[in-house]
Amino acid sequence: MTTPIWDFLRGYQNEGMARFHMPGHKGVNGPLGCESWDITEIRGADSLYEAAGMIAESEEHAAALFGSAASFYSTEGSTQCIKAMLFLALQNRRLGTPPVILAARNVHKAFVHAAALLDFEPVWLWPEETQSLCACPVTAEDLEEALGQLETPPAAVYVTSPDYLGNLQDIPGLAEVCRRRGTPLLVDNAHGAYLRFLRPSLHPLDQGADLCCDSAHKTLPVLTGGAYLHLAKTAPAGLRDRAREALALFGSTSPSYLTLASLDLCNDYLAGEGPDRLRAAAGGLAGVRQSLSAQGWVFAGDEPLKLTFDASRSGWEGSALADLLRAGGVEPEYADRDFCVLMASGAMDKEAFRIAANAPGLAVPGPARVRPALPLAKGERVLSIRQALFAPQETVRAEEALGRVCGAPTVGCPPAVPIAVSGERIGREALALFRQYGVEAVKVVKEP
């Protein structure tokens, strides 16, 4: 497959031009060693948000690989894409209907920021119970009931799949409900770009989603910040015309050409050895799971490139297990009190999986710790998200936040899933979650 962005950068480097243009390093290799590849929108380089040349050509290659109607590059991660696809859904909603998104509660904080910027109101889909802030399972029956309770159809239904613990939503079932209701399904697939290249494909587009975002850099050989906004072939045609405008609304006018080049080169990887390497990695991780399960370790989630230790059911604290893995040569992606997550990719070889299988080898799982279901922090809505996030705020200790109105969502990344959402009154359930997830300070709306 051709790589037009990379080819242009290589050609420009070889020309040896005196660079009287940005960036300020002028292509002189310094401590990073990549400065000569880093350019701006010079003649022939195309422009990301007005793409008509090499960037557009590369994006067409990506669309063919992902089976989309159109795929657009982001150099600012899925954060930019989340905001863009919500903008598109709101712009396309039925005339006369309010700006409402029906969303599973385990959203990334980028969703909350989008609600403030676009001034829409989320209606939350809550699980009956959950074991983690990261997880919010939604069944087709749950969705059908929630849609039936709304007076007017929402602009979209929004779910996160996979979540940070590797749980996959029933996208086919949810998509069927959305089709019957005439409501688009949006999926935050930040962790699942590789799912398209398994057999069978588990990618949201192939399972019925109308729009989704993929963080290419999470599981594919792409520099940090590289992501895709995908439009399904079933998505309303008008969305494609406004997609670049939507991305430009939330993106820098100075996108990284290094990141664009890595997305471009990833096309060649996915057209060649990539799928075999991804499937081999999924198999390698399955082998690690099988080996450690035989020793008594317990796992959660069903995503093929995540290994999520259910630490509490293995008699461990997740953070302590993470330290054990580090001592064995493995750096985890994420750990909290109850879980510890490893993420794999097609860049890993057999030796990496051997190390992972042996890292906790000196320890033995213990008796399962009691882990009650987490409280659901269904705070009373006092202000809109926009009103609260833009209001004057102050920071208070978490244990002093009871009864105060949440200002900015306070949460670490990972997992970047808000406990309390802007505009909600903070209740005792939220305080319990603050303690569990180590949140010590909270931003609240200043009181008169």
N, C-alpha and C positions, 0 to 999 in steps of 0.2 A: 504494500500500500504506500502511496506517495506521502511525503511529509513536508508539505509546502512551507510551513513556518520554520521548521528546523533548517530546511534547505536555504531559505532566505538568510537566516542568521549566519549560517556557515559561509555563504557567498559574500555577505557583507564584511565579515571578519577577514576573509582572504583578500578583499579589495584594498585593504590598508588605507582607507580614507581618513583624512584629518577630520575628526568629529567635532565640528563647531555646532553641536546640538547637545541636548540633554542625553544622558545623565552627566553629572559633574566629574565622574571618574574618567570620562572620555575613552573608555574601552581599554584603558591601561590596566593590565592585570595586577591586582594588589594582593592582600592577604587572603581573599576569598578564592582567587584563581578563576573566577567565572565572569569577571567584569567585561571582557571583550564580547561576551554574548548578550549583554544587557543593553537594550536599546530603547528608543522611544518611537513615536509614530512618524518615522522618516518616510520619504517617498518610496513606495513599493511595499511598505510594511503593513499596510491595511490599518484599520482602526477597529477595535473590538466592538464598539457600540454602533458603528456604521459599516460593519463588515461587508465588503463586496469583492474582496480579493482572496489572499492566501488564508486569512482566518476563516472566511466563509467556506472556502473549499475544505479546510480541515474539519470544520464543524459538520459539513455534509458527510464526510467519512465517518465521523462519530455517530451521526444519525443512522447511517446504514448498519453500523456494527451493533447499535442498541435497538434497531428496529423501530425507531421513533418517526413521527412525522417531521420533527425538527429537534435538534439538540443544540444548545447554546453554551458557550464556555463562560465560566466564572473564574476569576483569579482571587476571589475573596471568599472562597469556601461555599458550603451550603447555606451559610448565614445570608449571603446575598441572594441566593436562589430561593430560599424560603420566603423572604420578603417579596421577591418578584412574583412568585406564583400566587401568593395571596393577593397581591395587587391585581393580577390578571383575573383571578376568580371574582373579585369584587367588581371590577370593571364589566364583567360579563354577566352579572347577576340579573335576574328578571326585573324589569322596570317596576318601580313602586315598592320593591321589597327592601327591608332594612339591611344594613351592612352587618350581617351575622355569619360567623363561621362556627360550625359544630365540630368540636375538637376533643380528641382524647387528651386527658389532663397531663400526661407525661411529655408535654411539649418542651422543646429547647427554648431557652430564654430569648432567642431570636424571634420566635413567634410573638412573645409578649412585646418586644420592641416594635415589631411590625404592627401590632394592634394599636400601639400608641401613635405611630407615624401615620397609619392609614385610617385611624379612628373607627375601627370596627369593634364589635362586641362578641367575645367568644361565649358560646354555650358549651359547658363542659360535659364530656362523657366520662363518668366515673366508673371504676370497676366495683364489683360487689365487695371485694377485698383485695389487698395486694401485699406482697412481701417486700416490696422495694419502691422507693420513689421513682425509679427508672421505668417501672412496668405499669402498664394500664391496658390489660387485655379487653378487647371489645369484640363481642360476637355479632353476627348478622342480626340476631334477634334483639340484642341491645340497641343496635343502630336503628332498626325498624321502629322500635318503641319510641326512641328519642325523637326521630323525625316526625312521628305521629303526634307528638306532644307540642310541636311548634306550630304557631298560628300561620306563619308563612315559611316557605322553603328557605333554607340557608343558602348563602352564596356558594358554599362548598362544605364537604366533610373532610376533615384533616386528621391523619393518624401518623404515628411514628413507627416505622417497621423497616429493619430490625431496631429494637431499642438497645440501650447500652449493655444490657445483660445478654443480648443475643436472642431475645424472644421475637418471633415472627407473628404478625397479625394475619388473620384469615382474609387476605386481600381479595381472593376470588369471591368469597361470600359477601364482603362489604361492598365490592364493586357491583354485584348483582342488585343489592338493595338500592345503591345509588342510581343505577340505570333505571330501575323501575320508578324511582322518585324524580328522575330528571335532574339530579344534583351531581356535580362533578366530584370525583374523589381525588384528593391531593395526598401524596405520601412523602413524608420526610424519610428518604431512603439513604441518608448520609452515610450509613455504615455498610450499604449493600450494593455498591456499584458492580462488584464482581458477580452478583447473583445471576446476571444475564448469561454468564458463560459457563454455568453448570449444566448438567444434564439430568433432569429437565431444567429449563430456566426457572428461577424463582424470583426474577426481577418484577417489580410492581407493574411496569408497562405490559409485560406478558401476562399478568394476572388480572388486568382490568383497570388499573389506575389511569386517570386522565392526564395528570401532571405529576411529576416527581422530581426531586433533586437528589443527586448522588455526589458525595464527596469523593472524587477520584483519588485524592491523596491518602485516604484512609486505608484502602486495600489494593490499590493499583500503583504502578511505578510512576507516580506523578508528584511533583514538588508540592509542599504544603500550600494550601489555598486553592489548588486546582479542583474544579467541580463542574458539574453539568446541570443544566435545567433541561429536562426532557418534556416534550409534548407528545402525547399518544396520538395515534392515527384516528382515534375516536374523539379526540378533543375538539371543541368548537373551532372552526377554521379561523375566526377572527383573532384568536389568542396569539397565533403565530406572528401576525402583523405587529403586535404590540410587545412582543417578548423582549426585544432589544431595548425598547424604551423602558420597560419595567426593570430590567437589569441595570440600565444606566441611572435610573432614579436612585439606586442604592449603592452604586459602585463608584470607585475612584476613576477619574479621567486619566489616570496614569497606571493602567494595568501592567503587571509584570510580564515582559516578553519571555523571561526564563520559565515562568509557570506555563505560559501559553505553549512554549516549545515542548515542555514535558507532556502536556495534554496531546499535542500533535504526535510526538513520538510514541505515546501510549496507543494511538490508533494502530500503528504498525505492530506493536506488541500484541494487541488483541486480535489482529488479523493473522498473526503467526503463532508463536509458541505460547502466548499468554493463556489461552483457555486450558491447554494441557497442564501448564504450571499451576494454574489456580485449582484445577481438579486434583492434581497431585497433592497440593497443600491441604485441601479439604480432607483427602484420604490420610495424609500424615497426621493431621490433628485428630482425626477420628481414631487413629491408632494410639495416640497419646491418651485420649479419653478412655479407650478400652483398657489400656495397661494400668492406668491409675484407678479406674473403677474396680478392677480386680483386687487392688490393694485396699479398697474400702473408701476411697474418696468419692464424694457425691457432687454431681454437676447439675447446673440449671441451664435453661435456654436450648434452642435448637438450630441456631445459626451455624452454618458449616465452617466458617473461619473464625469462630469465637469459642474459646474454652472457658466457661464460667464456673469456677469452683463455688459450690454452695457451702461456704466455709462453716457456717453455723451448724449445718447438718452433718458436717465432718468433725465437729467438736473444736473448731478453731474460730478465732476472730479473723476477719478478712484481712485487716492490716498486718496482723502477725504472720499470716500465711504469705502475704506479699513480701515481707522481710525474709522469710524462709526461702522463697523462690529467688530473691536477689542473691542470697548467700550461695545458692546453687547455680548462679550465672544467668538468671532469667529476670528481666525487668517487665513487670506487668503493665498493662494499659491502665488499669483502674482497680481500686480496692476501697471498700467501705467496711462497716462493721460486720456485715453478713456475707459479702461476696468478694471475689477476686477474679478479674477478667484478663485473659490472654488473647491477643489478636494476632492472627497469622496472615500471611499473604503468599503469593506465588514467588516472591523473592527469596523465600526460605528454603534451605536444603535439608536433607535427611539429618545432618548433624544437629541442626537447630531443634528438630523434633526429638532427637535422642536426648539432648540436654534438658528439654522441657519435661520429658517423661521421667528423668532421673532427679530433677531439681528438688522435689520434696521427699526424696527417697530415704533420708535419714529419720524422718518423722513418721509417725503412724497416726491415722485418723483416730479421734476419740469419740466418746458418746455424743450424740447430737445435742446441741444446746436448744433450749426452748426458745422458739422464735414466734411470738404472737403476730398476727396480722397487724400491719401498720394502721394507725388512725388516718382517716381521710380528712384532710384539712379543708373542709368546705366552708371557707370564710364568707361572711355576709358581704355582699357587694355594696359598697358605700359610694364610691366614685367610679367613673369609667377609667379604664386603663390609661387613656390619654390624659385625663384630668390629674390622676394621681402621679403619673410619671413626670409630668411637667410642673407639678406643684412644688413649692418650697419644701425642702426635706431636711431631716436631721437624722443622725445615726445614734441609736440607743443599744444598750446591751440586750441580747436576745431575750433574757428572762424578764426584762422590763417592757417588752413589746406587747404584752397582753392587752387587747382592746384597742390598740393603735391601728391606724390604717396603713397598710403596706405602701411604701413609695416605690422604690426600685426593687426588682426581684434580687434577693441576695442569695447567691448560690455559686459554688465553685465550678470550674470547668476543667475536667469532667466532674459530674455528668451534665451540668448546666440545665438541670430540670428544676424550675422554681418550686419551692415549698408553699410560699404565699405569693399570690399574684397582685400586682399593683392595683390599688383600689379596694382590696378586700380587708375586712377587719380581722386582725390576727387573733385567733382563738387558742384554746388550750391544746388542741390537736396539733396546730402549727408549732407551738412551743415544744411539744414532745418530739416533733420531727427535727426542729433546730438542734435539740440536744443530741439526737441520734446521729445527725450528719455533721456535727461539729461546727455549726453556725453560731458564732459568738456575738456578732453585731448585725443589726438589721436597720435598713433605711426606712423611715416612716415619714408620713406627711406631717409637717409642722402644724401644731394646733394653735388656734388664735390665742 
